[in-house]
Amino acid sequence: MQAKLKSEWRKPTNTAAHQKGGIHDDDTATDLGFRGGTVAGSIHMEQFMPLLEATFGADYWHTGTLSLYFRSATVDQEPVRCFVSDPIKTAALQRAIVWMEKDDGTLVMSGSASCGGHDEESELRQKLTTIRPVTELRILSALNVADTAEPQKVRIADSSIDEQLQVITEPLDCYVTADRFGGRVLPMTRIVAIFGAAENTLVRSVKPPFVGLYGAIEVEFIDGPVLSETDYMASGEIVGLSDSPQTEILWRDMLLIKGEQPIARMLKMDRLMKDSSPLWKG
């Protein structure tokens, strides 16, 4: 695929390196076979936003979708670059292919970006329909497809954006001021975070210890953007369970509402490392 647009080389920071015992911690990550503590996929997602606005225009913040499957982990300050193809119009949608590479050409993540409404043929919506049946679950054995989370009141403060702006690779003006959208727009890391309480409710029956990492994330703006200092309700549902020789796999479809109006969705796949759980040892 030929890129229409490409970003500058960036060196994202592993902002969770201090969280001991998780995949972002050097010691834990190397014990599990990684080169070091990994940079969260949501941090890399922020690098695409200027290219997507250039591709789709201001409408992207209102009805855009970024759908990414994570293929190769990166470590702190490792150079990466993102690419966006020419969009193709499909019915009411425009859809482009997107991907990110390391400086040696290794593919970090790939997927689709679209604008104009819900994209049932996005990268992750298509992958969800083809996940393989479960062989055996031990960490996730208490969960079932169609389990739901009770709605949780959520809000992201301006101070949370300010914290991310200290390390963000693409500090857009809409993250800084409310002039454009009547409020400060949340960067991707904070959009993922706003669903955290509802996600935790979905998996409250899963008992640690285990180490998990993001396998894929799709963020869809239904009536965006998502703003700071705004009260929302977040809910969600388990929509897929699967496994591989090294991991147990959990898919969640999350919804963010303001009043009665849906604002955004997040489809997310997490991988739980079997080697990190005593349930898979011995």
TAQUIPE-V937094 format. One record per residue. N is the residue number from 1. RES is the residue in one small letter. OMEGA is omega in whole degrees, 0 to 359 (999 if undefined). BURIAL is 1 if it has 24 or more other C-alpha atoms within 12 Angstrom, else 0. D_LAST is the distance of its C-alpha to the last C-alpha in whole Angstrom. Layout:
n={N;N}
res={RES;RES}
omega={OMEGA;OMEGA}
burial={BURIAL;BURIAL}
d_last={D_LAST;D_LAST}
//
This chain:
n={1;2;3;4;5;6;7;8;9;10;11;12;13;14;15;16;17;18;19;20;21;22;23;24;25;26;27;28;29;30;31;32;33;34;35;36;37;38;39;40;41;42;43;44;45;46;47;48;49;50;51;52;53;54;55;56;57;58;59;60;61;62;63;64;65;66;67;68;69;70;71;72;73;74;75;76;77;78;79;80;81;82;83;84;85;86;87;88;89;90;91;92;93;94;95;96;97;98;99;100;101;102;103;104;105;106;107;108;109;110;111;112;113;114;115;116;117;118;119;120;121;122;123;124;125;126;127;128;129;130;131;132;133;134;135;136;137;138;139;140;141;142;143;144;145;146;147;148;149;150;151;152;153;154;155;156;157;158;159;160;161;162;163;164;165;166;167;168;169;170;171;172;173;174;175;176;177;178;179;180;181;182;183;184;185;186;187;188;189;190;191;192;193;194;195;196;197;198;199;200;201;202;203;204;205;206;207;208;209;210;211;212;213;214;215;216;217;218;219;220;221;222;223;224;225;226;227;228;229;230;231;232;233;234;235;236;237;238;239;240;241;242;243;244;245;246;247;248;249;250;251;252;253;254;255;256;257;258;259;260;261;262;263;264;265;266;267;268;269;270;271;272;273;274;275;276;277;278;279;280;281;282}
res={m;q;a;k;l;k;s;e;w;r;k;p;t;n;t;a;a;h;q;k;g;g;i;h;d;d;d;t;a;t;d;l;g;f;r;g;g;t;v;a;g;s;i;h;m;e;q;f;m;p;l;l;e;a;t;f;g;a;d;y;w;h;t;g;t;l;s;l;y;f;r;s;a;t;v;d;q;e;p;v;r;c;f;v;s;d;p;i;k;t;a;a;l;q;r;a;i;v;w;m;e;k;d;d;g;t;l;v;m;s;g;s;a;s;c;g;g;h;d;e;e;s;e;l;r;q;k;l;t;t;i;r;p;v;t;e;l;r;i;l;s;a;l;n;v;a;d;t;a;e;p;q;k;v;r;i;a;d;s;s;i;d;e;q;l;q;v;i;t;e;p;l;d;c;y;v;t;a;d;r;f;g;g;r;v;l;p;m;t;r;i;v;a;i;f;g;a;a;e;n;t;l;v;r;s;v;k;p;p;f;v;g;l;y;g;a;i;e;v;e;f;i;d;g;p;v;l;s;e;t;d;y;m;a;s;g;e;i;v;g;l;s;d;s;p;q;t;e;i;l;w;r;d;m;l;l;i;k;g;e;q;p;i;a;r;m;l;k;m;d;r;l;m;k;d;s;s;p;l;w;k;g}
omega={180;181;169;182;173;182;168;173;179;179;183;180;172;188;181;183;182;183;186;177;180;185;180;179;184;184;181;183;180;176;181;174;177;181;180;178;188;173;182;179;180;176;177;180;181;181;183;193;177;180;181;176;177;181;189;183;183;180;182;182;183;185;182;178;171;189;190;174;186;190;182;182;174;179;186;175;178;184;177;183;181;187;177;179;169;178;175;180;178;185;182;187;161;182;178;172;181;177;179;181;167;183;175;178;178;179;180;179;178;180;184;170;183;180;177;180;182;182;182;179;175;181;186;176;177;180;181;181;185;179;184;181;180;171;177;174;174;179;185;188;181;184;179;172;182;168;182;176;174;181;181;175;184;181;176;182;174;182;178;174;181;178;180;181;177;185;186;181;181;185;183;181;183;173;189;184;179;189;190;188;181;178;179;183;177;168;185;179;182;173;176;182;184;177;189;182;179;177;180;177;180;186;184;179;179;187;174;8;169;177;179;175;177;175;182;176;170;174;180;172;177;176;186;3;174;189;174;177;181;179;176;169;180;177;181;184;172;185;178;173;181;177;175;179;182;190;161;192;183;175;178;177;188;182;178;185;169;187;176;189;171;183;184;174;172;171;189;175;177;175;177;186;180;182;180;186;176;178;180;180;177;999}
burial={0;0;0;0;1;1;1;0;0;1;1;1;1;1;1;1;1;0;0;0;1;1;1;1;1;1;0;1;1;0;0;1;0;0;0;1;1;1;1;1;1;1;1;1;1;1;1;1;1;1;1;1;1;0;1;1;0;0;1;1;1;1;1;1;1;1;1;1;1;1;0;1;1;1;1;1;1;1;1;1;1;1;1;1;1;1;1;0;0;0;0;0;1;1;1;1;1;1;1;1;1;1;0;0;0;0;1;1;1;1;1;1;1;1;1;1;1;1;1;1;1;1;1;1;1;0;1;1;0;0;0;0;0;0;0;0;1;1;1;1;0;0;1;0;0;0;1;1;1;0;1;1;0;1;1;1;1;1;0;1;1;0;0;1;1;0;1;1;1;1;1;1;0;1;1;1;0;0;0;0;0;0;1;1;1;1;1;1;1;1;1;1;1;1;1;1;1;1;1;1;1;1;1;0;0;1;0;0;0;1;1;1;1;1;1;1;1;1;1;1;1;1;1;1;1;1;1;1;0;1;0;1;1;1;1;1;1;1;1;1;1;1;1;0;0;0;1;1;1;1;1;1;1;1;1;1;1;1;0;0;0;1;1;1;1;1;1;1;1;1;1;1;1;1;1;1;1;0;0;0;0;0}
d_last={46;48;48;51;50;48;47;47;44;42;40;38;36;33;34;30;29;30;27;24;21;22;22;26;25;25;22;20;21;21;17;17;19;22;25;26;26;27;31;30;32;34;36;36;38;41;42;43;45;49;48;48;51;53;52;52;55;54;53;50;49;50;49;47;43;41;38;35;32;30;29;29;28;31;31;33;37;36;39;39;42;42;44;46;48;51;51;52;53;52;54;54;51;51;47;46;44;42;39;38;38;37;40;39;39;35;35;33;34;36;38;41;43;46;49;51;49;46;44;42;42;40;37;35;36;36;33;32;34;32;28;26;25;21;19;16;16;13;15;18;18;21;23;26;28;32;30;33;33;37;39;39;42;41;43;43;45;47;45;42;44;46;42;41;45;44;42;42;43;46;48;50;53;52;49;51;54;55;58;57;55;56;53;50;48;44;42;39;37;39;39;35;35;38;35;32;33;33;30;28;30;28;25;25;23;20;18;17;15;15;18;20;23;26;26;30;33;36;39;42;45;47;50;49;48;46;48;47;48;48;47;45;42;39;37;35;33;29;31;28;24;22;19;19;16;15;16;17;21;24;28;30;34;36;39;42;45;48;50;50;50;46;46;43;40;36;34;31;27;24;21;18;15;12;11;12;11;8;8;7;4;0}
//
